[in-house]
Amino acid sequence: MSDEERLWARMVDRRSVNRGDQRRAALLDALDELLREQTLEEINVAEISRRAGVTRSAFYFYFESKATAVLALMAELYDDASDATDLLVKAEGEPRDRIHQVVATLFDSVDRTPHTYRALLEARAASAAVRELWDAGRAEFAEMTAEMIERERTSGRAPAGVDAHVLAAVLLDLNDHAVERHVLGVAPEREAHIDAITHIWIQSIYGSPA
């Protein structure tokens, strides 16, 4: 299990388990199937457990609630975000191409399972615990992004500007809001949206559209 997987498991699962655990996998598969048919609010733990072929107590062995189970279901998105952040912080190659690839990776991840991301939006709105867990994970990405901005400024590739940690947080807010609008179907056309987000990142960090 990678460092990212261990971090995600610590934040989400009640037990120190791995993704190969068959009962846990059955529960998440059942939740995924139900989310294709219903909203998170409409689903209950009894339904999830019954479809998975396990008891309610088995569900609570792994997850505090159906909302935290949604976070576990989003582990692949977290992994994709980790990979995108790694690409971003290495700061190798032409900035626009790198940042465009990072943003496109996030959109690709959400497009693979839009029903689970919509459930995540429900879970974050309904559960303070889920918001806290999600924010803790995002804080990791914000810190790494801020460090990248500071290195680019120190090297002379980016000009001095507003506090790097504040800028990183705002840029990640932009990504979150953009992905949310995209999955709800109220955003601009996908490629134009990605291009616009990339432009804002480049202007904010490097002070140039090029």
N, C-alpha and C positions, 0 to 999 in steps of 0.2 A: 504494500500500500504506500502510495506517494505521500510526501509531506502535506500536499493539498487535500488528499483524501482523508488523512488523519485529522486535519483541522476541521474539515466539514463534518466528519463523524463525531468529533468531540462536541461540536456545536449543536448537532441535530439529533443524534441517537441517544437513547437513554442507556444503552449498553455499548461496550466496546466491541463492535461487531465489524465484519467485513461485508462487502457487497455480494459475496458469494453465499451468504447465509440464505438457505432456501425458504424458510418461513418469512423472513424479512422481504426477500425478493417477491414472494407470492403476494404479500400485502401491498407492496408498491405496484405490482402489476395490476392487482385488483383496483387500486385507487386510480391508476392511469386509465383503465377501461371505463370506470364510472365517470371520470371527468370528461370523457368523450361524449357522454350521454346527459350529464347533469352538471349543475354548478356545485361548487364546494359546499355552499350553504345547504343545498338539497340532499347531500350525501351524509350518512351517519356511520359511525364506527361499526355498528352491527352489520350494515351492508358490506362494508369493506372486508370485515372478518369472514362473513359468510361466503362471499365470492372467492376469498383466498383459501377457504377450507380450513381455517384456524379459529380459535376461540377469541373472544374480546380481550381476555387477559393476555393472549399472545400479542395482540396489537399493542397494548399498553406496556408490555415488556420492552418493546422497542421505541415507541413514540409516546410523547406526552399527550398529543392530541392529533386530530386529523390535519390541523394547520401545520404542525411541525413535520408531519409525514409528507406534506407537499414540499417542504424544503428539502427533504431527503430525495424526493422525486426529481428535484432540480439539480442534483449533484452533477449531471453532465453539463448543465449550463455553467455551474461554478467552475468545472474543469476547463471549459472553453474560455471562460473569462480569465482564468489563471494563465492559460496558454497565450491569450491575447496580451495580457499584462506583461508576461515575459518578453514577448516580441517588442512591446512598446518600450520597456525599460532598458533593453539592450542598446537601443538608439543606434542601430546599425543600418546603413543604407540611406536612401533619400527619405526625408521625413514624411512627405505627403504620401508616398506609396506605403510606408510602414503604418501610418495612422489610418489610412483608408482600409488597409487589410484588417487592422484591429477592430474598427467599427463594423466592417462587413462580417467578421467572425461572430460578433455579438448578434447581429441580425440573423445570420444563418442559424445560429443555435436556437433562437426563439422560433424561427420559421419551421424548425423540425417538429416542435411540440407546442404549438400555440395554446392548446387547451390547458397545458400545465402552467404556462406562464400567466394565463388569465386567472387560474386558481391561486397562483402565488400573489397576484394583486389582491384577490379576496382575502387571503390569509393575512397579508400584511395589514390590511385595513381593519381586520377583525381582532387580531391578536397582538397585544403588546410584546409578548414573548417572541413571536416571529419577527416583529420589527426589530427588536433588540438583536436577535441572532443575525438577521440579514445585514443590519448596520455594522455589526462586528466584522463580518466577512468583507463588507465593502470598505471598511476602514483600512484593512490590509492593502487593498488595491490602491486606495488614495495615498497611503504612505509611500508605496513604491513609485507611483506616478510623480509625487512631489519630489522624490529623490532624483528621478530622471530629469525633471525640469531644472533642478539645481545643478546637476552635472552638466547639462547642456549650456547653462548660463556660465558656469565656471570655465568651460572649455572655449567660450566665445561663440559657440554656434547659435546661441539664443541670447537676446538682450536682457538686461535686468528689467524687472517688472514687479507686479504685485506679489505678495507672499505666495511662495510656491505651494504651500499646503492648502491655502484658501483657493488658489487657482485650480489645483487638482480636484478638490472637492466639488467646485462649481462645474468643471468639465465632466466629472462623473455624474453629477446631477443631470446635466444635459443628455448624456447617454441614456440614463434611466428613463427620463421623460420621453425621449425619442422612441425607445423600444416599447414603452407602454402604449404610446399613441399608435405605433405601428401594429402591435398585436391586437389593438381594439379597432383597427381599420379606419382610423380618423387622421392618419398622417399623410404627408405628401407621397408621391410615387417613390418606391423604395430606393432606387439608385440615385435619384435627385436628393433624397433625404440624406443618404450616406455621404454624398458629395458635399452637401451643405454642412453637415456635422464635421467632416474632415476639414473643411475650410475654416470653421470656427476654431478648431483645435490648433491648426497651423498659425492662424492670425494671433491667437492668444499666447502661444508659446514662442513662436519665432518672429512674429511681427511682420509676416509677409505671406502672401497667398502662394508663393512659389515653393 
